[in-house]
Amino acid sequence: MKGILGRKLGMTQVFTEDGVLIPVTVVEAAPNIVLQKKTVENDGYEAVQLGFEDVKERRATKANVGHAKKANTAPKRFVREIRDCELDVNVGDEVKVDIFAAGETVDVIGTSKGKGYNGTIVRNNAHQGPKSHGGSKNIRHIGSLATNGITSRQGRILKGTIMAGQEGGYRTTNQNLTVIKVDVENNYLLIKGNVPGPKRGMVMVRTAKCSKGNKAPVTLVDYTNAEEE
């Protein structure tokens, strides 16, 4: 398992030399700093803790400032752990986008966009009620909450019952995405398809847990020479 932290910049599209259009998400991943290495002896599990994007010391807690100084770096805005990490790194080392290669399969973890308060039709894909003349007026209502009389006797709603409520704003993972391009010089990844979260949202790119296999890298059209001419 390996991974890196970054920001989702947005989506665009690229073309292969065969003329195939590929929708991609641009993930900016400046070098991450290894803040801590956890071991089975001390912590009960193995992991590498990464930090991304500096923050001013006056905006961080004393605990975070002291933790970052052990790695000779500034406190970080985004800190996550990579369990069972296969990278050979030590505290204070940098992790860059070159740990991935074009064609590799990855998972991208982020916080989905918040969509506010929604009903069960939007939030849970529930069916609407009948709309015919003289029919029920219960078109978008949640429906019955009773389950074999439990609710009426005990006044209790079963866990997991679909209801209206907050939609979005939760951690989610898009699995088995393909890395299209790795730009080490500019510190960004092009990942096929969409990834969770809004623009400028924090994401973690890691090795796919349930990988379906890596893909053959593709050759993209290079417009650099055309612009220079």
C-alpha positions, 0 to 999 in steps of 0.5 A, spaced: 500 500 500 502 506 498 499 513 497 499 521 497 495 527 499 493 532 495 488 537 492 482 536 487 483 542 482 477 540 477 476 536 471 478 537 464 479 532 458 485 529 454 486 526 447 490 520 446 494 520 439 489 515 437 484 520 438 480 518 444 478 523 449 479 521 456 475 525 461 480 526 467 481 529 474 487 534 476 490 532 483 495 537 485 500 533 490 505 537 492 511 533 496 508 530 502 512 530 509 513 523 513 511 526 520 511 519 523 512 511 522 508 507 527 510 500 528 506 494 531 511 494 538 509 501 539 502 502 536 499 496 535 499 496 527 504 499 522 503 505 518 506 511 515 503 518 517 503 523 511 502 531 512 500 536 506 500 543 506 503 548 511 500 552 516 502 558 520 504 556 527 499 561 530 494 557 527 496 550 529 495 547 536 501 546 540 501 539 540 501 539 532 507 544 532 511 539 537 509 533 532 511 537 526 518 539 529 520 532 530 520 531 522 523 538 522 517 541 518 511 546 519 505 544 522 500 541 516 493 542 514 492 535 512 494 529 516 493 522 514 495 515 515 497 509 510 497 503 513 501 497 511 505 502 507 510 499 502 514 505 501 521 505 504 521 512 508 523 515 514 521 521 518 522 527 515 522 524 508 518 527 502 513 523 498 512 525 491 507 523 485 513 519 482 510 513 487 505 512 482 506 511 474 501 511 468 496 506 467 496 504 475 490 503 478 488 507 485 483 509 489 481 516 491 478 518 498 475 525 499 469 528 502 463 529 498 460 535 496 454 537 501 448 538 498 444 540 504 437 537 507 434 533 502 428 528 502 428 521 501 426 521 494 433 525 492 437 522 498 435 515 498 432 514 491 425 512 494 419 512 489 413 517 489 406 516 491 400 515 486 399 522 482 392 520 479 386 524 480 382 522 487 388 518 489 393 519 495 396 526 496 402 523 499 406 524 493 413 525 496 412 523 503 417 518 507 411 513 507 410 508 513 415 507 519 412 501 522 415 495 522 411 489 524 408 493 530 414 495 533 414 502 532 407 503 535 408 498 541 415 501 543 415 508 540 422 506 536 424 507 529 429 501 527 436 503 525 437 504 518 430 507 516 430 511 510 428 519 512 430 526 510 436 529 512 443 531 510 445 529 504 453 529 502 459 531 506 461 524 508 467 521 507 467 517 500 471 513 496 472 512 488 475 505 487 479 502 481 481 509 477 486 509 472 492 514 473 493 517 466 499 521 467 504 523 472 507 530 472 513 530 477 516 537 475 509 540 476 507 535 482 500 533 479 496 527 477 491 526 471 486 521 474 481 518 469 474 519 471 471 523 477 473 523 484 469 525 491 469 533 493 469 540 491 474 544 487 480 545 492 478 539 496 483 535 500 483 528 497 488 522 498 490 517 492 492 510 494 493 503 491 487 500 490 485 495 495 480 491 490 484 492 484 482 489 477 489 490 475 493 495 472 492 498 465 497 499 459 499 507 459 497 511 453 500 516 449 497 523 450 497 528 445 503 534 446 500 541 445 507 544 447 511 544 441 504 547 437 504 552 442 511 554 441 511 554 433 
